[in-house]
Amino acid sequence: MAGNKNPWRDIATAAEWQDINYWAAPAVPRPLPVPPLAPRLQAGLHRAAPVGNPMQALPLPPAPAPQPQVQAGQHRLLAPTVDEIGAMLTDYHQLTKDDHRLFGQRATKLNRIARQAELFLINYQRVNLPGAKGSNWGRELGDPIDVWVRSLAHRAAKKAGYLTKMEQWHQTAKAKYTDRVLMSAYLRGLAEGGHVKDGGAKLHATPYATIEKVDPYHRQTFVFLDPDQLGAWDQGANLMGEAFLQYLRGPDPVGSTNVNPSFYEWLEYHPFCLGTPGVHGENRFKNPPKISYTGHDLTHVRVEQGRLMSQQIVSAPGVWGILDTSTLPPSGKGPANAAAFVWDSDCHLYLHAHGHDEFIHASAKQGRKIRCSGMLVVTNGIVTYMSNQSGHYAPAALNLYHFGKWLNAKRCTHVSTTVEIDHGTAPLDGQIEFAHFLQRCRQVGMIEAAGLSYPT
């Protein structure tokens, strides 16, 4: 089955399985092995003929009787037939999908299907040559049946693991993440400015970043929400975002039975989780982008007088050197040599290449509150460029002002350092030299942050 990279994609339906079986290419039998020569025969080939009768050879032992070829279906190791696999699929798909209380039952049936599919493959390949996909573009209906059974085994095992994880998530998730009405109100509150905390000094993740954060698989749900509950200006910027808007406002997918499902229960009847590309189903729903929040080798920055020092917290902890962002992998946004920065609630500063290893700004602190984020260029320990370009936290000019003043107090900036304000308003928008940026912030009445520390 196509789409095995996505653990949330369900297994084939019984109807799809019937089509696969009908169109599958005929099996190619394994050739019979050539029986080895008997030891006496091997020895006789190297013995001399009897003296006195050079033309008379030693009698050869009788050849072993040919072994009958094992036919498909014989000695099956209790393996199921294709039709029996189809019956298991029918049984599995009778369970309601959009109720997490049944996820455990579904996982149990899926694990059984995976085991039976593996038994089928063991028996099949004892008597037939392994099949191969007929196209570089994915599986096709004409591919041999063992190609599809192998995919079914993988798909069933992955879906079982996915359902187990999602069942556990539902058991502990807050109501505002599982109730459709509460989640809409919570996210729209963030969109209205509720992501700005402590008088603007700290930032909660924006609505779409919050969706990604609470999703155990961190699927990118790119959506812009109208603060109004009617959602007249809601916009989805990718397929998963469009799916989320449909979840909030309806209609529900065909087959839905849960009147108030969580988004992840609801997805079970959406094309993201249904369909078998190569048989039916839309390929565009095959691989929605995911992001990562954990396991990154962050660059931890220490602010000293007149320079920024850095260490790699995973690969080289304790090895400090003068920071130069040109040594980091290139980022997917910002100017050349820029790195994504996150200045957290405790004034720790972290860097990473944006987009590298699926890193986004929320990755550094797993979506928790921060003070500022954006893009930074540092040359020989001095900041030459800073911006507030970060959709996951949407920092304002005020956040960048606090960050810039914090760096400037240790002389880690220069008067000509470029400041770029993303989505700002005049006079604080576009690119400004650092000295002019500070002046304009004071002119509009921005208040400096108090109690900022320099962690060691």
C-alpha positions as CSV (number, residue, x, y, z in Angstrom):
1,M,0.0,0.0,0.0
2,A,1.3,3.4,-0.8
3,G,1.8,6.0,1.9
4,N,3.6,3.7,4.5
5,K,5.6,6.7,5.7
6,N,2.4,8.0,7.4
7,P,1.4,5.9,10.4
8,W,-2.1,7.5,10.4
9,R,-3.1,6.1,7.0
10,D,-5.5,3.2,7.5
11,I,-5.2,-0.2,5.8
12,A,-7.1,-1.2,2.7
13,T,-10.8,-1.9,2.8
14,A,-12.2,-5.3,1.9
15,A,-13.4,-3.8,-1.5
16,E,-9.9,-2.5,-2.2
17,W,-8.4,-5.8,-1.2
18,Q,-10.7,-7.6,-3.7
19,D,-9.5,-5.3,-6.5
20,I,-5.9,-5.9,-5.5
21,N,-6.4,-9.7,-5.6
22,Y,-8.3,-9.6,-8.9
23,W,-5.7,-7.6,-10.7
24,A,-2.5,-9.0,-9.0
25,A,0.1,-10.4,-11.4
26,P,0.4,-14.3,-11.4
27,A,3.0,-15.7,-9.0
28,V,6.2,-17.0,-10.5
29,P,7.1,-20.5,-9.0
30,R,10.5,-21.0,-7.6
31,P,12.7,-23.3,-9.7
32,L,13.2,-26.8,-8.2
33,P,16.7,-27.1,-6.5
34,V,19.1,-29.5,-8.3
35,P,19.6,-32.4,-5.9
36,P,23.2,-32.8,-4.7
37,L,25.2,-35.8,-5.8
38,A,25.2,-38.7,-3.3
39,P,28.5,-39.1,-1.4
40,R,29.2,-42.6,-3.0
41,L,28.7,-41.0,-6.5
42,Q,31.0,-38.2,-5.7
43,A,33.7,-40.6,-4.5
44,G,33.2,-43.0,-7.5
45,L,33.9,-40.2,-9.9
46,H,37.5,-40.1,-8.6
47,R,38.1,-43.8,-8.4
48,A,40.0,-45.8,-11.1
49,A,38.3,-48.4,-13.2
50,P,39.0,-52.1,-12.2
51,V,42.3,-53.6,-13.4
52,G,42.0,-56.0,-16.4
53,N,38.9,-54.4,-17.8
54,P,39.7,-50.7,-18.4
55,M,36.4,-50.1,-20.3
56,Q,34.3,-51.2,-17.4
57,A,33.3,-48.4,-15.0
58,L,32.1,-48.9,-11.5
59,P,28.4,-49.1,-11.2
60,L,26.8,-45.8,-10.2
61,P,24.3,-45.7,-7.3
62,P,20.8,-45.1,-8.3
63,A,19.8,-41.4,-8.7
64,P,17.6,-40.1,-6.0
65,A,13.9,-40.0,-6.9
66,P,12.8,-36.5,-8.0
67,Q,11.0,-34.6,-5.2
68,P,7.6,-33.3,-6.1
69,Q,7.3,-29.5,-6.2
70,V,5.5,-28.0,-3.3
71,Q,2.4,-26.3,-4.6
72,A,0.9,-23.1,-3.2
73,G,-1.3,-23.9,-0.4
74,Q,0.6,-27.0,0.8
75,H,2.5,-27.0,4.1
76,R,1.1,-23.5,4.8
77,L,2.5,-23.1,8.3
78,L,-1.1,-22.2,9.2
79,A,-0.8,-19.2,6.9
80,P,-4.0,-17.5,5.8
81,T,-5.2,-17.3,2.2
82,V,-5.8,-14.1,0.4
83,D,-9.5,-14.5,1.0
84,E,-9.0,-15.1,4.7
85,I,-7.0,-11.9,4.9
86,G,-9.9,-10.1,3.1
87,A,-12.3,-11.5,5.8
88,M,-10.0,-10.0,8.5
89,L,-10.1,-6.6,6.8
90,T,-13.9,-6.8,6.7
91,D,-14.0,-7.5,10.4
92,Y,-11.6,-4.7,11.2
93,H,-13.4,-2.0,9.2
94,Q,-16.7,-2.8,10.9
95,L,-15.4,-1.0,14.0
96,T,-16.3,2.7,14.4
97,K,-13.2,4.8,13.6
98,D,-13.8,8.2,15.2
99,D,-14.1,7.1,18.8
100,H,-10.8,6.9,20.7
101,R,-12.4,4.4,23.2
102,L,-12.3,1.8,20.3
103,F,-8.7,2.6,19.3
104,G,-7.4,-0.2,21.4
105,Q,-9.7,-2.8,19.8
106,R,-8.7,-1.6,16.4
107,A,-5.0,-1.8,17.3
108,T,-5.5,-5.4,18.5
109,K,-7.1,-6.4,15.2
110,L,-4.4,-4.6,13.2
111,N,-1.6,-6.4,15.0
112,R,-3.3,-9.7,14.2
113,I,-3.6,-8.7,10.6
114,A,0.1,-7.8,10.5
115,R,1.1,-11.2,12.0
116,Q,-1.1,-13.1,9.6
117,A,0.2,-11.2,6.6
118,E,3.7,-12.1,7.7
119,L,2.8,-15.8,7.8
120,F,1.3,-15.5,4.3
121,L,4.6,-14.1,3.1
122,I,6.7,-16.8,4.7
123,N,4.5,-19.5,3.0
124,Y,4.2,-17.7,-0.3
125,Q,7.9,-17.1,-0.8
126,R,8.7,-20.8,0.0
127,V,7.2,-21.7,-3.3
128,N,7.2,-18.5,-5.4
129,L,9.7,-15.9,-6.3
130,P,9.3,-12.5,-4.5
131,G,7.4,-10.0,-6.6
132,A,8.5,-6.4,-7.3
133,K,6.6,-3.2,-7.8
134,G,5.7,-2.6,-11.4
135,S,6.3,1.1,-11.4
136,N,8.7,3.7,-10.1
137,W,5.7,5.8,-9.2
138,G,4.4,3.4,-6.5
139,R,2.4,0.3,-6.4
140,E,-0.1,-0.6,-9.1
141,L,-3.0,-3.0,-9.2
142,G,-1.0,-5.3,-11.5
143,D,1.8,-5.9,-9.0
144,P,2.2,-9.4,-7.5
145,I,0.1,-10.1,-4.5
146,D,3.0,-10.5,-2.1
147,V,4.0,-6.9,-2.7
148,W,0.6,-5.8,-1.4
149,V,0.6,-8.3,1.5
150,R,4.0,-7.0,2.6
151,S,2.7,-3.5,2.5
152,L,-0.4,-4.5,4.4
153,A,1.8,-6.0,7.2
154,H,3.8,-2.8,7.5
155,R,0.7,-0.6,7.2
156,A,-1.3,-2.5,9.8
157,A,1.6,-2.5,12.3
158,K,2.2,1.3,11.9
159,K,-1.5,2.1,12.2
160,A,-1.7,0.0,15.3
161,G,1.1,2.0,16.9
162,Y,-0.5,5.2,15.8
163,L,-3.9,4.3,17.4
164,T,-2.2,3.2,20.6
165,K,-0.4,6.5,20.9
166,M,-3.5,8.5,20.1
167,E,-5.5,6.6,22.6
168,Q,-3.0,7.5,25.3
169,W,-3.1,11.1,24.2
170,H,-6.9,11.3,24.5
171,Q,-6.8,9.9,28.1
172,T,-4.7,12.8,29.4
173,A,-5.4,15.7,27.0
174,K,-7.1,18.8,28.3
175,A,-10.7,19.4,27.3
176,K,-9.8,22.5,25.4
177,Y,-7.8,20.3,23.0
178,T,-10.4,17.5,22.6
179,D,-13.7,19.4,22.6
180,R,-14.5,21.1,19.2
181,V,-16.2,24.2,20.7
182,L,-13.7,24.7,23.5
183,M,-10.7,24.3,21.1
184,S,-12.2,26.8,18.7
185,A,-12.7,29.4,21.5
186,Y,-9.2,28.8,22.9
187,L,-7.5,29.2,19.5
188,R,-9.5,32.2,18.5
189,G,-8.6,33.8,21.8
190,L,-4.9,33.4,20.9
191,A,-5.6,34.9,17.4
192,E,-7.2,37.9,19.1
193,G,-4.0,38.7,20.9
194,G,-4.2,36.2,23.7
195,H,-0.8,34.8,22.7
196,V,0.8,38.0,24.1
197,K,1.5,37.6,27.8
198,D,2.9,39.7,30.7
199,G,2.3,43.1,29.0
200,G,3.9,41.9,25.8
201,A,7.2,40.7,27.3
202,K,6.4,37.0,26.7
203,L,4.7,35.1,23.9
204,H,2.6,32.0,23.7
205,A,2.7,30.1,20.4
206,T,0.2,31.3,17.8
207,P,-2.9,29.3,16.9
208,Y,-1.5,27.0,14.2
209,A,1.7,26.5,16.2
210,T,-0.4,25.4,19.2
211,I,-2.2,22.8,17.0
212,E,1.1,21.4,15.9
213,K,2.4,21.4,19.5
214,V,-0.5,19.4,20.9
215,D,-0.5,16.9,18.1
216,P,1.6,13.9,19.1
217,Y,2.8,13.6,15.5
218,H,3.3,17.4,15.0
219,R,1.6,17.5,11.6
220,Q,1.8,21.0,10.2
221,T,-1.7,22.4,10.5
222,F,-1.2,25.8,8.8
223,V,-4.3,27.9,9.5
224,F,-5.0,31.6,10.3
225,L,-8.1,32.0,12.5
226,D,-10.5,34.9,12.7
227,P,-11.0,35.9,16.4
228,D,-14.8,36.0,15.6
229,Q,-16.4,32.7,16.4
230,L,-18.2,32.8,13.0
231,G,-14.8,32.5,11.4
232,A,-15.6,34.7,8.4
233,W,-11.9,35.3,7.7
234,D,-10.5,31.9,8.5
235,Q,-7.8,30.8,6.1
236,G,-6.1,27.5,5.7
237,A,-2.6,27.7,4.1
238,N,-2.1,23.9,3.5
239,L,-4.2,20.8,3.2
240,M,-4.1,20.0,6.9
241,G,-5.1,23.5,7.7
242,E,-8.1,23.2,5.3
243,A,-9.0,20.0,7.1
244,F,-8.9,21.7,10.5
245,L,-11.2,24.5,9.2
246,Q,-13.6,21.8,8.0
247,Y,-13.4,20.2,11.4
248,L,-14.3,23.5,13.1
249,R,-17.2,24.5,10.9
250,G,-18.3,21.2,9.2
251,P,-19.6,19.3,7.4
252,D,-18.2,16.2,9.0
253,P,-16.7,13.5,6.7
254,V,-18.9,10.7,5.4
255,G,-19.0,7.9,8.0
256,S,-18.6,10.1,11.0
257,T,-20.6,8.9,14.1
258,N,-19.1,11.0,16.9
259,V,-21.1,14.2,17.4
260,N,-18.2,16.0,19.1
261,P,-14.9,14.3,18.2
262,S,-11.5,15.6,18.8
263,F,-9.7,16.7,15.6
264,Y,-7.7,13.5,15.6
265,E,-10.8,11.3,16.0
266,W,-12.4,13.3,13.2
267,L,-9.4,12.8,10.9
268,E,-10.1,9.0,10.9
269,Y,-12.8,9.5,8.2
270,H,-10.8,12.1,6.3
271,P,-8.8,11.4,3.1
272,F,-5.6,11.9,5.2
273,C,-6.4,8.6,6.9
274,L,-8.3,6.8,4.2
275,G,-7.7,5.5,0.7
276,T,-5.0,3.4,-0.9
277,P,-3.1,5.3,-3.6
278,G,-2.6,2.9,-6.5
279,V,-6.1,1.5,-6.0
280,H,-8.1,4.6,-5.0
281,G,-7.5,7.7,-2.9
282,E,-5.8,11.0,-3.6
283,N,-2.1,11.1,-3.6
284,R,-2.1,14.7,-2.5
285,F,-3.1,13.5,1.0
286,K,-0.3,11.0,1.1
287,N,2.4,12.9,3.0
288,P,1.4,16.0,4.9
289,P,4.4,17.8,6.3
290,K,5.5,17.2,9.9
291,I,7.7,19.3,12.2
292,S,9.9,18.3,15.0
293,Y,10.0,19.6,18.5
294,T,12.7,17.4,20.2
295,G,16.2,16.1,19.8
296,H,17.8,19.0,18.0
297,D,21.5,19.9,18.6
298,L,20.8,23.4,19.7
299,T,23.5,26.1,19.7
300,H,23.4,27.5,23.3
301,V,24.6,31.1,23.4
302,R,26.3,32.8,26.3
303,V,26.4,36.7,26.3
304,E,29.7,38.0,27.4
305,Q,30.9,41.6,27.4
306,G,31.6,42.5,23.8
307,R,31.0,39.0,22.3
308,L,28.6,36.0,22.0
309,M,30.0,32.6,22.8
310,S,28.4,29.3,21.9
311,Q,28.4,25.6,22.5
312,Q,26.5,22.7,20.9
313,I,24.4,21.2,23.7
314,V,24.3,17.7,22.3
315,S,27.4,17.1,20.2
316,A,29.9,19.3,22.1
317,P,28.6,20.4,25.5
318,G,31.1,22.5,27.4
319,V,33.1,23.4,24.3
320,W,32.7,27.1,24.0
321,G,33.8,29.2,21.1
322,I,33.2,32.7,19.6
323,L,29.8,32.5,17.8
324,D,29.7,32.9,14.0
325,T,26.4,31.8,12.4
326,S,28.1,31.2,9.0
327,T,29.3,27.9,10.5
328,L,25.8,26.6,11.0
329,P,23.8,24.8,8.2
330,P,21.9,27.3,6.0
331,S,18.4,28.2,7.1
332,G,15.2,28.2,5.1
333,K,14.5,31.9,5.8
334,G,16.3,35.1,6.5
335,P,19.4,36.4,4.8
336,A,22.6,34.5,4.1
337,N,24.2,33.0,7.2
338,A,21.1,33.6,9.3
339,A,20.1,31.2,12.0
340,A,16.7,30.9,13.9
341,F,17.0,32.3,17.4
342,V,14.7,31.7,20.4
343,W,15.1,33.9,23.6
344,D,13.3,32.0,26.3
345,S,11.4,33.1,29.4
346,D,14.6,32.7,31.5
347,C,16.7,34.7,29.1
348,H,18.5,31.7,27.7
349,L,19.4,32.2,24.0
350,Y,19.3,29.3,21.5
351,L,20.1,29.1,17.8
352,H,19.5,26.5,15.1
353,A,19.2,26.4,11.3
354,H,15.6,27.0,10.4
355,G,14.0,24.2,8.4
356,H,17.1,21.9,9.0
357,D,16.0,18.6,10.5
358,E,12.4,19.9,10.5
359,F,13.4,22.6,13.0
360,I,10.9,25.5,13.5
361,H,11.0,28.2,16.2
362,A,8.7,26.3,18.5
363,S,11.1,23.4,18.5
364,A,13.7,24.9,20.8
365,K,11.4,25.1,23.8
366,Q,8.7,22.5,22.7
367,G,6.2,25.3,22.1
368,R,6.4,26.8,25.6
369,K,6.3,30.6,26.3
370,I,9.3,32.6,25.2
371,R,10.4,36.3,25.1
372,C,11.3,36.7,21.4
373,S,12.2,34.7,18.3
374,G,13.3,35.4,14.8
375,M,16.4,35.3,12.6
376,L,19.9,36.3,13.7
377,V,23.3,36.8,11.9
378,V,26.4,36.9,14.1
379,T,29.9,37.5,12.8
380,N,32.9,37.0,15.1
381,G,30.7,37.3,18.2
382,I,28.8,40.5,17.2
383,V,25.2,40.6,15.9
384,T,25.0,42.1,12.4
385,Y,21.4,41.3,11.7
386,M,18.3,40.6,13.7
387,S,14.6,40.2,12.8
388,N,11.3,39.1,14.3
389,Q,10.5,36.7,11.4
390,S,8.8,33.9,13.3
391,G,5.3,32.8,12.4
392,H,5.1,30.3,15.3
393,Y,5.3,33.1,17.9
394,A,4.6,36.3,15.9
395,P,6.7,38.6,18.0
396,A,6.1,42.3,17.8
397,A,8.6,45.1,17.5
398,L,8.4,45.4,21.3
399,N,9.8,41.9,21.7
400,L,12.6,42.7,19.3
401,Y,13.3,45.9,21.2
402,H,13.6,44.1,24.5
403,F,16.0,41.5,22.9
404,G,18.1,44.2,21.2
405,K,18.4,46.2,24.4
406,W,19.5,43.0,26.3
407,L,22.2,42.4,23.7
408,N,23.3,46.0,23.5
409,A,23.8,46.2,27.2
410,K,26.7,43.8,26.8
411,R,27.9,45.6,23.6
412,C,27.1,42.6,21.4
413,T,25.5,44.8,18.7
414,H,26.7,47.7,16.6
415,V,25.0,51.0,15.7
416,S,24.9,49.8,12.1
417,T,23.4,46.4,12.9
418,T,20.5,45.8,10.6
419,V,17.1,45.3,12.3
420,E,14.3,44.0,10.1
421,I,10.7,44.2,11.4
422,D,8.4,41.6,9.8
423,H,4.7,42.6,9.6
424,G,5.3,45.9,11.5
425,T,3.7,49.3,11.1
426,A,5.4,52.6,10.5
427,P,7.6,53.9,11.9
428,L,8.7,50.4,13.0
429,D,8.6,48.4,9.8
430,G,11.1,47.1,7.2
431,Q,14.8,47.4,7.6
432,I,16.3,49.9,10.1
433,E,19.8,50.5,11.5
434,F,20.0,49.5,15.1
435,A,20.6,53.0,16.5
436,H,17.6,54.3,14.6
437,F,15.5,51.3,15.7
438,L,16.2,52.1,19.4
439,Q,15.4,55.8,18.9
440,R,12.1,55.0,17.2
441,C,11.1,52.6,19.9
442,R,11.6,55.2,22.5
443,Q,9.7,57.8,20.4
444,V,6.6,55.6,20.3
445,G,6.8,55.1,24.1
446,M,8.1,51.5,24.4
447,I,9.0,50.5,27.9
448,E,12.2,48.6,28.6
449,A,11.8,45.1,30.1
450,A,12.9,44.9,33.8
451,G,14.8,42.2,35.6
452,L,16.5,40.6,32.6
453,S,19.3,38.2,33.5
454,Y,22.4,36.9,31.7
455,P,22.4,33.1,32.4
456,T,25.8,31.5,32.7
